[in-house]
Each structure stands twice: as structure tokens, then as C-alpha cells.
Amino acid sequence: MLFFLGYSAVLLAQHHEDRVYFWPTDSLVKQKLAWWQDQKFGLLMHWGPYSQWGVVESWSICPEDEDWCTRRGPYSTDYCEYRKAYQNLPATFNPAKFNPERWAEAASKAGMKYMVFTTKHHDGFCMFDTKLTDYRITSPGCPFSGNPRSNVTLEIFNAFREKGMGIGAYFSKPDWHCPDYWDPYFPPTDRNPNYSITRYPEKWQRYKDFTYGQIRELLTGYGDVDILWLDGGWVRQRPDTVLPDGKRSVNQDTDMAGLAKMARQLQPGILVVDRAVEGPNQDYLTPEQRIPEKPLDFPWETCMTMASSWSYVPGDTYKSSRDLIHLLCRIVSRGGNLLLNIGPGPDGEWAPEAYDRLGDIGNWMKLNSECIYGTKPLAPYEEGSLVYTSKGNCIYGIVLPDEHSPEIPSSIEIHSSKHGKPGIEVLGHKSNLKFTVEESDEGNEIIRVSLPVSLRENLANQPAFVLKLTY
């Protein structure tokens, strides 16, 4: 009974709203966390040799019967042949169009304030100049190693730092290429180590040392890093058992407390995000591909793809600019951040759609960014096509018109917990707006704002517009 209760708690915790959050006590971490919460909009990039095949990052070499582990292509019918060919992808990886300054320029103009880059995903290929393995982009076996910018993590961090953006290092705790995680002697059966950690504790200790060593490299030779974004939440301290769905739960204790301590000795105040592991080493939570239904009582960030896949897929379907702006506004209205993912292609470029979407978001942010940055959620948070944010003595009612019913109404009703006669304007548009104020049954004020025809015509093609109430 205790086991099943614990398992149920794990399932609930995966939805993030049910997590117990441990507030940091380190003053520098608290200061960095407050800074991060005000940034609201960031960029995530999944990139590696797998982009050459246009397949999901890493997961196709995981021998689990999951939709995201599906193998495709000429080697798909034979796992061993597939994995061998996948691991040889670095031999042809040569992203000659790599230009991180162009990425940083586009992200900055879109209003993004920080970035997180996949320095190493679960497949173990390192997009940085690690000295602890040859499975890296700077290895002589990779043709891009001869490029003067072959240490792409350093180049990316420097380019985005030049734009004043915060820097995040994504790092996978599991490494399916490392012989001390997946021992070549044993066939892997799932995402976990393919040997008994209790039987071979020296092997696991080597893996822990390897993990610490690589993180130490990233936090000493790559400038100021604001966020250590750790993925692979099954690598954690917990009892060995078999879960009701048949999956193994394996105790993979990496001494996260010690790792976080080391990280903050090297980078004081750095945010450590041990994803999906409830405890004091998860400075903010990261619901994936979804928006919580209501504001959460702790710092959080939705990580979401701009297209349909985390990694590059030729001809992928991208979300519309309108949908992306609406996502950002809804997330911010609930007190969260949006970390929007783009997967670079094998040549080192983004798809044209990515630049187009960021350009559209940037144009909208030029007029409306004050309703995004540094704001707080405000009840009732969302009503129909209206979401709310607040800052100081200002309330922002962000109108999100339906793409299929884009007609702007002649009046808009805003519920305000403040009292008094506010000044009202539409951001980016000079207009004297008429309005009425009455008290609701709950004691709040209902403000009905009239929008003249000329203003509605100007707003008709906007993906969203903002009513600002100043008290």
C-alpha cells in the first residue's frame, strides 16, 4: 500500500502543480531567481548530429517500446545496426553555416532574455570541448573539428552573452554512450544503467566522477552561466523496484546536493534545475509542452517547441506567430516563463519559419512588451479571450482575438481589484477611450471600455492587443 501511494504521488508530481517546492535559502540564488522570473521569455535549442537524420534527439537508440523511441530509416529493423549507425553520425557532422550571432540577433529582437543550449543530450555526444571523452564535436573524427568555431557551446554562449542575454547550459544526467552508464558488455534494456549498480559500485562511482568532471568543465571554461538545466529525471536517488507499468525504478544516486554545491562554488548564485526531481535542487519547475491551468505557487517555466519536434525535422510544421504570442501571454498571466525551442538543422541553420516567427513576435513586443516583462499574475487571470498581468499601479488586459473570429468587439469588460478612476489606453495607439465603472457583487470593479471604429480597424490584424489601466 505504501508503495502504491508513493507511486501515485510520483504520477501526480509529474503534472508539476502537485509538487512540493523547496524555496532556496542562498541569498545569491534568491537574487538570481528573482531576476529570472522577470525575464519571462527564453530560447531553448536541441542540436546534435542526429539533426542529419531529422529524427528525435537520442531517444531512437533507447530500447523501450514508446512512441518517442521509434526508429526510422534503413537501419530501423535491427537495433544493433541502428545504434551503431547512429553513433557514427559525428563522422559526417559538418554544420558549415553555423552562425550563432544570427541566432542571437533574431532571439534578442524577438524579446527573448535568456537561452538554454543542449551541451549534451542523453546520447552522450558533447557539443563542447570536453577532455573526458572523444565523443564530442571537437574530436578529430568529426569534420567540423577543423572549423575555428568547433567548440559550438562556447561560441553560442559568447554570442548570446554579447546581446545581454542570460546563459543556460542544458546537460543530460544519463549518458548512453558512456561505458560506465551503458556497459558495452551488456545489452541495454531501457533508459537506465544496463548493469547492477550495487554489484558494480566502482563503475557507478566512475560515472559520477565523469558527470561531475563534465559539469565542472562547463562551469569553468565557458564564462558566466546563469542556469544549469539538468535533464533525465530518472537519474535520482530512490529505491530499486519495478513500477506497476512494468518499468524499472533504479536508484541512481549522483549526490545532487554535492553537485549543486560544486556548481555554486564555481558560479555563485547559479540556478540549478534538476528537472522532475522533487527536492531542494530544483530552483524552478519545468512543465513540458503544456500550460498549467492556473497560477502556481512557485517559480516555473513552460518548455515548448516552436515546431512539432524538439530536434530538427525537415518540413516540420511550425506554430503560427499568433499562437506563439498567445502562448506567451497566457503563460505570463499565470506567473510563468516561456522557454521556446528551435532545433537547428544539420547545416547549422534554423528553418526560415523560425526567423519569420521570431520577427513577428519581435514586432508585437515592440509595442506591448511592458505587459510581459517584470509582471505578476492578477486574478481572475483569464476570462474568455482576455488574460491579465499587473505591474506596480498598472493592470494589463491582454486581448487574444480568435483567429477564426478576428472581429474586434465594440467594448471590452475588465475586472479590476483596484478602486478608483484609472487612465486607460491601448498600448501603441493614441486614443481617448470612453469607459464606465461599476462595482461587482464580489466587491471588485467592472470597467467597460468602448473601442471606437477607427481603433478597431487598426487593431483588426493584430494577434493581440493590450488595454493598460493606470491607477
LODOMI-225164 format. One record per residue (C-alpha): residue in three letters; x, y, z; residue number from 1. Coordinates in pm, 1 decimal, decimal comma, m for minus. Layout:
REM LODOMI-225164
FIRO  type        px        py        pz  seq
FIRO   ala         X         Y         Z  NUM
...
END
This chain:
REM LODOMI-225164
FIRO  type        px        py        pz  seq
FIRO   met       0,0       0,0       0,0    1
FIRO   leu     279,2     241,5      87,0    2
FIRO   phe     448,4     164,4    m243,4    3
FIRO   phe     135,8     234,8    m449,0    4
FIRO   leu      69,9     555,4    m257,1    5
FIRO   gly     425,6     661,5    m332,0    6
FIRO   tyr     385,5     571,1    m698,0    7
FIRO   ser      62,2     771,3    m716,5    8
FIRO   ala     243,9    1067,7    m566,1    9
FIRO   val     509,2    1037,8    m836,1   10
FIRO   leu     242,6    1042,3   m1108,7   11
FIRO   leu      78,6    1347,1    m954,4   12
FIRO   ala     412,1    1523,1    m924,7   13
FIRO   gln     469,3    1479,1   m1297,0   14
FIRO   his     194,4    1736,2   m1350,3   15
FIRO   his     403,0    1990,2   m1156,1   16
FIRO   glu     105,6    2161,3    m990,1   17
FIRO   asp     119,7    1895,6    m718,5   18
FIRO   arg     487,9    1930,5    m640,5   19
FIRO   val     624,2    2040,7    m306,1   20
FIRO   tyr     859,2    2329,3    m380,2   21
FIRO   phe    1169,0    2394,3    m172,6   22
FIRO   trp    1244,9    2766,8    m166,6   23
FIRO   pro    1618,0    2844,7    m188,1   24
FIRO   thr    1795,1    2991,5     111,4   25
FIRO   asp    2115,3    3109,8     m61,3   26
FIRO   ser    2084,1    3490,3     m99,1   27
FIRO   leu    2260,2    3489,2    m437,3   28
FIRO   val    2033,9    3215,7    m567,7   29
FIRO   lys    1726,4    3405,5    m448,4   30
FIRO   gln    1854,6    3716,0    m624,5   31
FIRO   lys    1916,8    3524,0    m948,2   32
FIRO   leu    1575,9    3357,6    m924,1   33
FIRO   ala    1401,7    3695,0    m889,0   34
FIRO   trp    1593,0    3818,3   m1195,6   35
FIRO   trp    1496,9    3507,8   m1393,1   36
FIRO   gln    1126,9    3538,5   m1305,1   37
FIRO   asp    1119,8    3887,3   m1455,3   38
FIRO   gln    1272,0    3777,3   m1788,2   39
FIRO   lys     961,2    3579,3   m1896,0   40
FIRO   phe    1080,3    3467,7   m2242,4   41
FIRO   gly    1371,9    3242,8   m2333,4   42
FIRO   leu    1512,5    3025,7   m2612,3   43
FIRO   leu    1588,7    2652,5   m2593,1   44
FIRO   met    1788,4    2473,8   m2865,5   45
FIRO   his    1818,6    2097,6   m2918,1   46
FIRO   trp    2103,9    2030,6   m3159,2   47
FIRO   gly    2343,4    1749,3   m3238,4   48
FIRO   pro    2449,9    1503,1   m3511,0   49
FIRO   tyr    2100,4    1346,4   m3500,3   50
FIRO   ser    1981,9    1650,4   m3698,9   51
FIRO   gln    2135,3    1486,9   m4006,8   52
FIRO   trp    1867,5    1215,9   m3995,8   53
FIRO   gly    1589,1    1451,0   m3888,7   54
FIRO   val    1499,0    1215,5   m3603,2   55
FIRO   val    1412,5    1269,4   m3239,7   56
FIRO   glu    1712,8    1355,6   m3026,0   57
FIRO   ser    1869,1    1049,0   m2859,1   58
FIRO   trp    1551,5     853,2   m2789,6   59
FIRO   ser    1560,0     633,6   m3100,5   60
FIRO   ile    1856,3     442,4   m2951,5   61
FIRO   cys    1664,8     374,4   m2630,0   62
FIRO   pro    1528,3      15,4   m2641,4   63
FIRO   glu    1189,2      96,7   m2494,0   64
FIRO   asp     850,6      42,3   m2653,8   65
FIRO   glu     747,8     407,7   m2650,9   66
FIRO   asp     622,0     623,0   m2938,9   67
FIRO   trp     911,9     865,8   m2898,2   68
FIRO   cys    1166,0     579,8   m2925,8   69
FIRO   thr    1053,6     476,4   m3275,2   70
FIRO   arg    1338,7     405,3   m3516,4   71
FIRO   arg    1315,9     514,2   m3880,9   72
FIRO   gly    1533,7     474,8   m4185,4   73
FIRO   pro    1743,4     197,8   m4344,2   74
FIRO   tyr    1868,9      56,0   m4011,8   75
FIRO   ser    1538,5      63,9   m3825,3   76
FIRO   thr    1469,2    m310,1   m3829,9   77
FIRO   asp    1790,8    m403,2   m3647,9   78
FIRO   tyr    1857,2    m229,3   m3317,4   79
FIRO   cys    2229,6    m307,4   m3308,5   80
FIRO   glu    2286,5    m182,6   m3663,4   81
FIRO   tyr    2075,4     125,2   m3595,8   82
FIRO   arg    2261,3     216,1   m3279,2   83
FIRO   lys    2598,0     164,3   m3449,3   84
FIRO   ala    2499,6     389,1   m3741,5   85
FIRO   tyr    2357,0     649,7   m3502,4   86
FIRO   gln    2678,4     658,3   m3300,1   87
FIRO   asn    2874,8     709,7   m3623,2   88
FIRO   leu    2677,7    1021,6   m3715,8   89
FIRO   pro    2951,8    1255,5   m3581,4   90
FIRO   ala    3179,7    1131,5   m3865,9   91
FIRO   thr    2961,0    1327,4   m4113,0   92
FIRO   phe    2850,9    1617,7   m3893,1   93
FIRO   asn    2975,9    1939,9   m4051,5   94
FIRO   pro    2742,8    2237,2   m3988,2   95
FIRO   ala    2930,9    2478,3   m4212,2   96
FIRO   lys    2660,2    2750,0   m4189,9   97
FIRO   phe    2690,6    2773,6   m3811,4   98
FIRO   asn    2646,0    3141,2   m3722,3   99
FIRO   pro    2539,3    3188,7   m3360,0  100
FIRO   glu    2543,6    3568,3   m3395,1  101
FIRO   arg    2250,0    3543,7   m3636,4  102
FIRO   trp    2058,2    3330,4   m3386,2  103
FIRO   ala    2135,5    3569,5   m3102,1  104
FIRO   glu    2028,5    3870,4   m3309,8  105
FIRO   ala    1695,3    3710,4   m3402,8  106
FIRO   ala    1626,8    3595,6   m3046,3  107
FIRO   ser    1713,1    3934,2   m2899,9  108
FIRO   lys    1489,9    4120,3   m3146,6  109
FIRO   ala    1205,9    3882,5   m3059,1  110
FIRO   gly    1235,6    3990,1   m2696,6  111
FIRO   met    1395,9    3674,8   m2560,5  112
FIRO   lys    1600,7    3744,5   m2248,9  113
FIRO   tyr    1782,1    3417,0   m2183,3  114
FIRO   met    1876,2    3095,6   m2360,7  115
FIRO   val    1939,0    2728,1   m2278,0  116
FIRO   phe    2152,3    2514,1   m2509,8  117
FIRO   thr    2187,2    2133,7   m2514,9  118
FIRO   thr    2556,0    2089,6   m2436,8  119
FIRO   lys    2493,7    1712,1   m2411,6  120
FIRO   his    2175,9    1509,4   m2463,0  121
FIRO   his    2109,0    1151,1   m2349,8  122
FIRO   asp    2302,3    1001,8   m2644,3  123
FIRO   gly    2619,0    1139,3   m2481,7  124
FIRO   phe    2750,1    1341,0   m2777,6  125
FIRO   cys    2912,3    1656,3   m2641,6  126
FIRO   met    2861,9    1985,4   m2821,9  127
FIRO   phe    3152,2    2130,6   m2622,9  128
FIRO   asp    3524,6    2068,1   m2599,2  129
FIRO   thr    3523,5    1818,2   m2315,4  130
FIRO   lys    3851,2    1649,1   m2227,1  131
FIRO   leu    3676,5    1346,4   m2073,8  132
FIRO   thr    3552,2    1169,3   m2389,7  133
FIRO   asp    3627,2    1162,2   m2762,9  134
FIRO   tyr    3254,9    1157,3   m2837,8  135
FIRO   arg    3247,8    1531,5   m2896,7  136
FIRO   ile    3221,2    1786,0   m3174,6  137
FIRO   thr    3588,5    1888,4   m3136,4  138
FIRO   ser    3715,5    1531,6   m3180,2  139
FIRO   pro    3935,2    1476,0   m3490,1  140
FIRO   gly    3681,6    1218,6   m3607,5  141
FIRO   cys    3420,7    1492,9   m3658,3  142
FIRO   pro    3480,9    1700,1   m3974,7  143
FIRO   phe    3364,2    2018,5   m3801,2  144
FIRO   ser    3653,0    1988,5   m3558,2  145
FIRO   gly    3873,5    2168,3   m3809,9  146
FIRO   asn    3649,0    2473,4   m3801,2  147
FIRO   pro    3785,8    2754,6   m3580,7  148
FIRO   arg    3439,6    2772,9   m3417,9  149
FIRO   ser    3412,6    2399,7   m3349,9  150
FIRO   asn    3352,5    2448,4   m2975,8  151
FIRO   val    2995,1    2546,1   m3054,3  152
FIRO   thr    2880,8    2574,1   m2691,2  153
FIRO   leu    3145,4    2839,1   m2623,4  154
FIRO   glu    3058,8    3022,7   m2944,8  155
FIRO   ile    2686,2    3015,9   m2870,6  156
FIRO   phe    2728,4    3128,8   m2510,7  157
FIRO   asn    2952,8    3416,7   m2618,7  158
FIRO   ala    2718,6    3528,9   m2898,4  159
FIRO   phe    2411,8    3537,7   m2674,3  160
FIRO   arg    2601,9    3692,2   m2385,2  161
FIRO   glu    2702,8    3976,9   m2619,4  162
FIRO   lys    2331,4    4050,7   m2660,2  163
FIRO   gly    2290,5    4077,1   m2283,9  164
FIRO   met    2100,1    3750,9   m2256,9  165
FIRO   gly    2118,7    3507,8   m1966,8  166
FIRO   ile    2303,4    3181,3   m2033,7  167
FIRO   gly    2174,0    2831,6   m1956,0  168
FIRO   ala    2355,9    2501,7   m2000,8  169
FIRO   tyr    2132,6    2200,7   m2066,5  170
FIRO   phe    2313,6    1885,3   m1951,7  171
FIRO   ser    2183,6    1527,5   m1955,3  172
FIRO   lys    2244,3    1332,4   m1635,7  173
FIRO   pro    2215,7     997,3   m1820,4  174
FIRO   asp    2479,2     931,4   m2090,3  175
FIRO   trp    2402,0     630,4   m2312,0  176
FIRO   his    2743,8     643,9   m2478,1  177
FIRO   cys    2948,3     629,9   m2159,3  178
FIRO   pro    3062,9     272,0   m2080,9  179
FIRO   asp    3000,9     339,8   m1712,8  180
FIRO   tyr    2631,4     402,4   m1780,1  181
FIRO   trp    2559,8     155,8   m2060,0  182
FIRO   asp    2833,1    m106,8   m2022,4  183
FIRO   pro    2926,0    m245,0   m2371,3  184
FIRO   tyr    2934,6    m595,2   m2221,4  185
FIRO   phe    2559,1    m595,1   m2152,4  186
FIRO   pro    2278,4    m507,7   m2393,4  187
FIRO   pro    2067,5    m210,3   m2278,6  188
FIRO   thr    1708,5    m294,2   m2192,3  189
FIRO   asp    1571,7      50,0   m2109,1  190
FIRO   arg    1687,3     404,3   m2028,3  191
FIRO   asn    1856,1     300,1   m1704,0  192
FIRO   pro    2207,4     162,7   m1648,8  193
FIRO   asn    2232,2    m186,2   m1801,3  194
FIRO   tyr    2423,0    m330,1   m1506,5  195
FIRO   ser    2365,0    m362,7   m1133,6  196
FIRO   ile    2494,0     m52,3    m957,7  197
FIRO   thr    2500,3    m236,4    m627,0  198
FIRO   arg    2706,0    m518,7    m777,4  199
FIRO   tyr    2946,0    m285,0    m957,5  200
FIRO   pro    2966,2      23,8    m730,0  201
FIRO   glu    3310,8     119,1    m863,7  202
FIRO   lys    3165,1     152,2   m1214,4  203
FIRO   trp    2889,7     384,0   m1087,9  204
FIRO   gln    3144,9     588,8    m894,3  205
FIRO   arg    3339,8     638,6   m1217,4  206
FIRO   tyr    3020,5     757,3   m1382,6  207
FIRO   lys    2955,0    1004,6   m1103,4  208
FIRO   asp    3310,7    1135,9   m1134,0  209
FIRO   phe    3267,0    1164,6   m1511,6  210
FIRO   thr    2942,9    1363,3   m1468,6  211
FIRO   tyr    3096,9    1595,7   m1210,2  212
FIRO   gly    3401,1    1644,6   m1431,8  213
FIRO   gln    3198,8    1747,6   m1737,1  214
FIRO   ile    2982,4    1988,8   m1540,4  215
FIRO   arg    3296,3    2134,5   m1385,0  216
FIRO   glu    3432,6    2192,8   m1737,4  217
FIRO   leu    3116,2    2376,0   m1845,0  218
FIRO   leu    3118,4    2596,9   m1537,1  219
FIRO   thr    3485,6    2692,9   m1553,5  220
FIRO   gly    3571,1    2746,7   m1920,4  221
FIRO   tyr    3256,4    2899,8   m2070,7  222
FIRO   gly    3209,7    3233,6   m1897,4  223
FIRO   asp    2925,6    3329,2   m1665,5  224
FIRO   val    2647,1    3070,2   m1665,0  225
FIRO   asp    2313,6    3159,9   m1505,4  226
FIRO   ile    2128,6    2827,1   m1526,5  227
FIRO   leu    2236,6    2462,8   m1502,8  228
FIRO   trp    1939,1    2286,1   m1664,5  229
FIRO   leu    1969,8    1915,2   m1581,4  230
FIRO   asp    1756,5    1665,6   m1774,1  231
FIRO   gly    1691,6    1292,9   m1725,0  232
FIRO   gly    1488,1    1292,5   m1405,6  233
FIRO   trp    1505,7     913,9   m1369,3  234
FIRO   val    1868,0     960,1   m1259,4  235
FIRO   arg    1798,0    1021,9    m893,0  236
FIRO   gln    1818,0     867,5    m550,0  237
FIRO   arg    1524,1     632,8    m495,8  238
FIRO   pro    1457,2     265,7    m413,3  239
FIRO   asp    1518,2      m8,9    m669,0  240
FIRO   thr    1183,0    m156,7    m767,3  241
FIRO   val     955,1    m242,1   m1057,3  242
FIRO   leu     671,3       5,4   m1110,2  243
FIRO   pro     312,1    m107,0   m1182,6  244
FIRO   asp     357,9     m28,2   m1554,0  245
FIRO   gly     648,3    m274,6   m1567,0  246
FIRO   lys     923,9     m14,1   m1587,6  247
FIRO   arg    1226,0     m34,3   m1361,6  248
FIRO   ser    1291,1     226,3   m1095,7  249
FIRO   val    1666,5     222,9   m1032,2  250
FIRO   asn    1849,9     402,9    m755,2  251
FIRO   gln    2093,1     628,6    m941,6  252
FIRO   asp    2230,4     845,7    m665,0  253
FIRO   thr    2464,3    1111,5    m806,3  254
FIRO   asp    2484,3    1316,4    m485,3  255
FIRO   met    2290,1    1608,1    m631,1  256
FIRO   ala    2347,0    1813,6    m317,5  257
FIRO   gly    2720,8    1785,2    m370,7  258
FIRO   leu    2687,4    1862,6    m741,4  259
FIRO   ala    2480,3    2175,2    m671,9  260
FIRO   lys    2732,2    2285,2    m409,4  261
FIRO   met    3016,8    2244,2    m657,8  262
FIRO   ala    2822,4    2437,1    m922,3  263
FIRO   arg    2768,5    2732,0    m687,0  264
FIRO   gln    3130,0    2734,1    m578,2  265
FIRO   leu    3223,9    2773,4    m944,4  266
FIRO   gln    2931,4    3001,4   m1040,0  267
FIRO   pro    2790,7    3175,2    m730,0  268
FIRO   gly    2413,4    3216,2    m745,2  269
FIRO   ile    2364,7    2982,6   m1042,0  270
FIRO   leu    2015,1    2835,7   m1071,7  271
FIRO   val    2016,8    2455,7   m1062,6  272
FIRO   val    1718,0    2292,1   m1230,5  273
FIRO   asp    1714,6    1919,7   m1154,0  274
FIRO   arg    1412,5    1854,7   m1373,3  275
FIRO   ala    1130,4    1636,2   m1246,9  276
FIRO   val    1307,3    1555,8    m919,7  277
FIRO   glu    1118,6    1696,0    m623,9  278
FIRO   gly    1362,0    1844,8    m376,8  279
FIRO   pro    1589,0    2139,2    m294,7  280
FIRO   asn    1788,0    2113,3    m619,5  281
FIRO   gln    1502,9    2221,7    m845,7  282
FIRO   asp    1510,0    2600,7    m827,9  283
FIRO   tyr    1223,0    2624,2   m1071,7  284
FIRO   leu     988,5    2368,9   m1227,7  285
FIRO   thr     951,5    2296,5   m1598,3  286
FIRO   pro     611,6    2171,5   m1721,9  287
FIRO   glu     672,9    2038,4   m2073,6  288
FIRO   gln     460,4    2118,3   m2380,1  289
FIRO   arg     174,0    2241,8   m2164,3  290
FIRO   ile      43,2    2541,1   m1972,4  291
FIRO   pro     m80,1    2491,9   m1614,3  292
FIRO   glu    m449,5    2564,6   m1575,9  293
FIRO   lys    m387,9    2819,1   m1302,3  294
FIRO   pro    m100,6    3016,6   m1145,5  295
FIRO   leu     138,9    2804,6    m942,3  296
FIRO   asp     278,5    2890,2    m600,9  297
FIRO   phe     641,1    2857,9    m709,7  298
FIRO   pro     869,3    2964,3    m997,1  299
FIRO   trp     802,7    2773,9   m1319,1  300
FIRO   glu     872,7    2770,3   m1690,2  301
FIRO   thr     685,8    2600,3   m1972,4  302
FIRO   cys     929,9    2448,4   m2220,5  303
FIRO   met     760,3    2414,1   m2557,4  304
FIRO   thr     854,4    2353,2   m2919,3  305
FIRO   met     808,1    2619,4   m3186,1  306
FIRO   ala     750,7    2336,0   m3435,9  307
FIRO   ser     626,8    1985,7   m3353,8  308
FIRO   ser     964,2    1832,5   m3259,0  309
FIRO   trp    1240,0    1929,7   m3016,9  310
FIRO   ser    1504,1    1849,8   m3277,6  311
FIRO   tyr    1526,2    1940,7   m3644,8  312
FIRO   val    1281,8    1765,4   m3877,9  313
FIRO   pro    1276,3    1858,1   m4248,7  314
FIRO   gly     948,3    2025,2   m4341,2  315
FIRO   asp     827,0    2037,2   m3980,7  316
FIRO   thr     503,2    2219,7   m3901,0  317
FIRO   tyr     556,5    2543,3   m3707,8  318
FIRO   lys     306,5    2707,4   m3477,5  319
FIRO   ser     170,5    3034,3   m3612,3  320
FIRO   ser     301,8    3366,5   m3484,9  321
FIRO   arg     m42,6    3439,7   m3341,2  322
FIRO   asp     m45,8    3111,7   m3149,0  323
FIRO   leu     304,5    3170,8   m3012,3  324
FIRO   ile     216,8    3520,6   m2891,4  325
FIRO   his     m99,5    3386,1   m2727,9  326
FIRO   leu     105,1    3112,3   m2558,1  327
FIRO   leu     347,6    3368,6   m2419,8  328
FIRO   cys      66,1    3588,7   m2287,1  329
FIRO   arg    m122,0    3300,5   m2126,2  330
FIRO   ile     191,2    3164,9   m1960,0  331
FIRO   val     291,1    3506,4   m1824,7  332
FIRO   ser     m64,4    3566,6   m1698,9  333
FIRO   arg     m20,5    3257,1   m1482,2  334
FIRO   gly     314,1    3379,5   m1348,0  335
FIRO   gly     540,3    3157,8   m1560,0  336
FIRO   asn     813,0    3190,0   m1821,2  337
FIRO   leu     807,5    3053,8   m2176,6  338
FIRO   leu    1118,0    2866,9   m2293,6  339
FIRO   leu    1057,5    2827,4   m2667,4  340
FIRO   asn    1256,1    2559,5   m2851,2  341
FIRO   ile    1406,9    2577,0   m3200,3  342
FIRO   gly    1602,2    2284,3   m3347,9  343
FIRO   pro    1889,9    2390,2   m3578,0  344
FIRO   gly    1943,8    2183,0   m3890,6  345
FIRO   pro    2248,9    1974,2   m3987,4  346
FIRO   asp    2398,8    2269,7   m4176,4  347
FIRO   gly    2390,7    2488,0   m3865,1  348
FIRO   glu    2091,2    2698,0   m3969,9  349
FIRO   trp    1737,4    2746,6   m3848,2  350
FIRO   ala    1446,2    2689,4   m4083,5  351
FIRO   pro    1316,9    3014,8   m4241,5  352
FIRO   glu     991,9    2971,9   m4047,9  353
FIRO   ala    1181,2    3012,7   m3719,9  354
FIRO   tyr    1320,7    3350,7   m3822,0  355
FIRO   asp     979,7    3457,7   m3953,1  356
FIRO   arg     805,7    3368,7   m3627,5  357
FIRO   leu    1064,3    3545,3   m3413,8  358
FIRO   gly    1037,5    3853,4   m3635,7  359
FIRO   asp     660,3    3865,7   m3588,7  360
FIRO   ile     690,8    3818,9   m3212,7  361
FIRO   gly     951,2    4096,9   m3201,3  362
FIRO   asn     725,1    4337,5   m3388,1  363
FIRO   trp     447,1    4268,6   m3138,8  364
FIRO   met     682,3    4306,2   m2841,8  365
FIRO   lys     799,1    4649,6   m2961,2  366
FIRO   leu     454,8    4783,9   m2873,6  367
FIRO   asn     347,1    4553,3   m2594,8  368
FIRO   ser     647,5    4422,4   m2400,7  369
FIRO   glu     564,2    4619,0   m2085,9  370
FIRO   cys     271,5    4382,6   m2022,6  371
FIRO   ile     519,1    4090,8   m2025,9  372
FIRO   tyr     848,3    4172,5   m1850,7  373
FIRO   gly     856,2    4207,0   m1474,1  374
FIRO   thr     483,0    4147,7   m1437,0  375
FIRO   lys     283,0    3946,9   m1185,7  376
FIRO   pro     m31,7    3737,2   m1234,0  377
FIRO   leu    m357,4    3903,2   m1141,0  378
FIRO   ala    m693,0    3740,6   m1066,0  379
FIRO   pro    m907,5    3646,1   m1248,2  380
FIRO   tyr    m605,8    3561,1   m1470,0  381
FIRO   glu    m809,5    3462,9   m1776,3  382
FIRO   glu   m1166,0    3535,5   m1887,3  383
FIRO   gly   m1263,4    3425,6   m2234,5  384
FIRO   ser   m1023,7    3594,7   m2474,5  385
FIRO   leu    m878,9    3821,0   m2204,0  386
FIRO   val    m576,5    3748,9   m1983,2  387
FIRO   tyr    m437,0    3972,7   m1709,7  388
FIRO   thr     m96,7    4081,2   m1585,1  389
FIRO   ser      m0,2    4359,1   m1343,6  390
FIRO   lys     298,1    4574,8   m1255,1  391
FIRO   gly     309,2    4846,3    m990,7  392
FIRO   asn      m3,7    5060,5   m1022,7  393
FIRO   cys     m88,0    4921,4   m1368,4  394
FIRO   ile    m323,6    4646,7   m1481,8  395
FIRO   tyr    m287,2    4499,8   m1829,8  396
FIRO   gly    m581,4    4336,0   m2000,1  397
FIRO   ile    m437,5    4141,6   m2294,6  398
FIRO   val    m697,5    4064,3   m2559,4  399
FIRO   leu    m629,8    3746,1   m2756,6  400
FIRO   pro    m862,1    3750,3   m3060,0  401
FIRO   asp    m966,0    3415,6   m3200,5  402
FIRO   glu    m804,1    3353,2   m3539,0  403
FIRO   his   m1137,5    3232,2   m3678,6  404
FIRO   ser   m1338,1    3518,7   m3526,1  405
FIRO   pro   m1098,4    3812,5   m3552,5  406
FIRO   glu   m1361,0    4086,7   m3531,1  407
FIRO   ile   m1276,5    4329,6   m3250,2  408
FIRO   pro   m1572,6    4394,4   m3016,8  409
FIRO   ser   m1701,5    4748,0   m2969,7  410
FIRO   ser   m1646,7    4724,5   m2594,3  411
FIRO   ile   m1439,1    4516,8   m2356,7  412
FIRO   glu   m1515,4    4438,6   m1993,2  413
FIRO   ile   m1225,7    4430,7   m1747,2  414
FIRO   his   m1249,8    4314,5   m1386,6  415
FIRO   ser   m1024,8    4509,9   m1152,6  416
FIRO   ser    m943,4    4453,6    m786,7  417
FIRO   lys    m825,6    4814,7    m765,0  418
FIRO   his   m1063,7    5101,0    m696,1  419
FIRO   gly   m1072,0    5448,4    m842,7  420
FIRO   lys   m1083,3    5601,8   m1187,1  421
FIRO   pro    m791,1    5471,9   m1395,7  422
FIRO   gly    m630,7    5615,4   m1702,3  423
FIRO   ile    m691,4    5376,5   m1991,9  424
FIRO   glu    m501,3    5334,4   m2316,7  425
FIRO   val    m429,7    5071,9   m2578,3  426
FIRO   leu     m54,5    5017,0   m2591,3  427
FIRO   gly      94,6    5158,7   m2908,8  428
FIRO   his    m219,7    5354,0   m3004,0  429
FIRO   lys    m305,3    5708,3   m2902,4  430
FIRO   ser    m676,7    5729,4   m2843,7  431
FIRO   asn    m913,8    5880,1   m2589,5  432
FIRO   leu   m1116,5    5585,7   m2467,3  433
FIRO   lys   m1455,1    5618,5   m2301,4  434
FIRO   phe   m1539,9    5382,1   m2019,1  435
FIRO   thr   m1778,9    5320,8   m1734,4  436
FIRO   val   m1711,3    5181,9   m1386,9  437
FIRO   glu   m1943,7    4982,6   m1164,2  438
FIRO   glu   m1896,4    4756,9    m862,8  439
FIRO   ser   m1939,5    4381,3    m895,5  440
FIRO   asp   m2111,0    4155,1    m642,6  441
FIRO   glu   m1764,9    4042,2    m524,0  442
FIRO   gly   m1660,8    4397,7    m442,7  443
FIRO   asn   m1434,7    4439,3    m745,4  444
FIRO   glu   m1485,6    4695,0   m1017,0  445
FIRO   ile   m1617,0    4617,2   m1365,1  446
FIRO   ile   m1475,4    4853,7   m1621,5  447
FIRO   arg   m1638,4    4862,9   m1964,7  448
FIRO   val   m1412,6    5020,7   m2223,0  449
FIRO   ser   m1554,1    5141,2   m2555,0  450
FIRO   leu   m1336,3    5096,3   m2863,0  451
FIRO   pro   m1409,4    5342,5   m3144,4  452
FIRO   val   m1441,2    5214,6   m3501,2  453
FIRO   ser   m1113,9    5370,8   m3613,7  454
FIRO   leu    m921,6    5197,0   m3335,1  455
FIRO   arg   m1087,9    4863,0   m3404,4  456
FIRO   glu    m984,5    4890,1   m3766,7  457
FIRO   asn    m623,3    4949,6   m3661,5  458
FIRO   leu    m634,1    4651,7   m3426,4  459
FIRO   ala    m809,2    4412,6   m3664,5  460
FIRO   asn    m492,5    4243,9   m3790,1  461
FIRO   gln    m308,9    4230,2   m3458,5  462
FIRO   pro    m251,2    3886,6   m3299,3  463
FIRO   ala    m319,8    4050,3   m2960,9  464
FIRO   phe    m359,9    4397,4   m2815,1  465
FIRO   val    m330,5    4538,6   m2464,9  466
FIRO   leu    m551,7    4764,5   m2257,1  467
FIRO   lys    m341,5    4937,9   m1992,8  468
FIRO   leu    m514,2    5070,1   m1681,4  469
FIRO   thr    m306,2    5309,3   m1471,6  470
FIRO   tyr    m424,9    5393,7   m1119,1  471
END
